[in-house]
């Protein structure tokens, strides 16, 4: 039983790390001058970061960084 719980925790941690790095890459793309790409990315972020999302904490930090750009 402990093995299953530990594996579940590890998988969820890995998924959260992957999402974090994807969001970091998106921040780099947002700094580009390509306006069409920026609009597309912002629409995707709004879709991903809806209220009640399981990644709400990450989204809150991410949206604050977007406002700084």
C-alpha positions, -999 to 999 in steps of 0.1 A, spaced: 0 0 0 28 24 8 44 17 -25 12 27 -44 9 59 -24 46 68 -29 44 61 -67 12 83 -70 30 111 -51 61 108 -74 40 108 -106 20 139 -95 52 157 -85 67 149 -119 36 162 -137 37 194 -117 73 199 -126 66 194 -163 37 219 -162 60 244 -144 86 241 -172 61 244 -199 48 276 -183 84 289 -180 89 283 -217 57 301 -225 70 331 -205 100 332 -228 78 331 -258 57 360 -245 88 382 -245 91 378 -283 80 405 -307 57 382 -327 22 397 -318 2 368 -334 21 342 -314 17 362 -282 -21 365 -286 -24 328 -293 -4 319 -262 -23 343 -240 -56 327 -251 -42 293 -243 -31 305 -209 -65 319 -201 -81 286 -210 -56 266 -189 -58 289 -159 -96 289 -154 -108 293 -118 -110 260 -100 -81 245 -120 -59 220 -103 -29 243 -111 -45 274 -96 -14 283 -75 10 280 -104 -14 300 -126 -17 328 -101 21 332 -100 23 328 -138 -4 355 -145 14 379 -122 46 374 -142 27 380 -174 14 413 -161 50 424 -154 60 418 -190 
